[in-house]
Amino acid sequence: MTSAAVISTSAAPDTRSDTLIASFERAGYARVAPAILQPAEPFLDLSGEDIRKRMYLTTDPQGRELCLRPDLTIPVSCDYLASPAAGKPQDFCYLGPVFRHRPEGGGEFLQAGIESFGREDRAAADAEMLALGLDATRHYGLGAPDIRVGDVGLFSALVAALDLAPAWKRRLIKDFNHKTSLAHDLDRLTIGASHARPEYQGVLAALAGSDPKGAHALVTDLLSIAGITAVGGRSVSEIADHFLEQAALGAQASLPRQTRALIEKFLAIAGDPDEAALKLRAFAREAKIALDAALDLFESRTRLLTARGVDVSRIRFSTGFGRGLDYYTGLVFELHDPRARATGPLVAGGRYDGLLTRLGSARAISAVGFAVWIERLAALRGGS
């Protein structure tokens, strides 16, 4: 752990942030305060090892890796899953410090936010999140932020309709939020498996066609015989999973160039939500790809935003917009100060229906929420 100076009063709530969280409570969100010290594993598993260099880490006497929470979504989700209400609709709000190494500014900063679990009215819940996020910026004097919106669900529906191996479909969806990785995946598919390293091709091809459980047991046994217990924080089982994933990826024949062109055409669609919906309907008809369910949800969300008084013509929607975390499954959005675009989002969030199963839930639970960067909002001219 770095020095105790990391924990300070620099992120203490002010009157305006207290008023903001009170408005969330009036909207029906119960205020919660997860522990500051958290198990590090969920953050590393869900956000990737890249986050490690930005976390404040320590270990307990049993050798378990702990951290000062770098965000609040995962702690709120874990506390919800550990409660008697797990699986039932529950709405929470929070205000408290989070801790990350940053090139500029202190390692502690204040974050507010909302997490909503178990709601089946997904379009209405999505619209409510974006509307409440806009309320947060107005609370600090910014009435017209830049609104950037994407929808991972639309990309997932496209990929599901393509003739690709299941492993490649999972990989493309996982990498959607990491544009360099997605471009690499498309390059790799287009070039084809024939360019894989020849010394591995036979083994990978055999594993790709074998019984998954048997293949996993074989790889695990081989690693254990070799004396390998862990690499880079991954267990033997996780290493085996990764190796088998590579086998499945390598078994995919090359991606037809017209299929890559189709994906890239989809990722170029942009406009306000009404414009984008028209373009997406036309794209689906021309490509003969069934996107109806995802588009129905998209258009329903737009109507509900309008009903909430949101001027949807101000929304900048892009099919290629993502948020850098692979657990998002639907709506993603960011609100920015149009006068200071380089400072990062003021409010950001989206739908993450896949997160709670990855945290241990036995069944899928719908989830949507957002975080508010109090420090950035307070720096606005209107927030001074």
Buried (B, 14 or more C-beta within 10 A) or exposed (E): EEEEEBBEEBBEBEEBBEEBBEBBEEBEBEEBEBEBBBBBEBBBBBBEEEBBEBBBBEEEEEEEBBBBBBBBBBBBBBBBBEEEEBBEBBBBBBBBBBBBEEEEEBBBBBBBBBBBBBBEEBBBBBBBBBBBBBBBBEBBEBEEBBBBBBBBBBBBBBBBBBEBBEBBBBBBBBBBBBBEBBEEBBEBBBEEBEEBEEEBBEEBBEBBEBEEEEBBEBBBEEBEEEEEEEEEEEEBEBBBBEBBBBBBBBBBEBBEEEBBEBBEEBBEBBBBBBBBBEBBBEBBEEBEBEBEEBBEBBBBBBBBBBEBEBEBEEBBBBBBBBBEBBBBBBBBBBBBBEEEEEBEBBBBBBBBBBBBBBBEBEEEBBBBBBBBBBBBBBBBEEBE
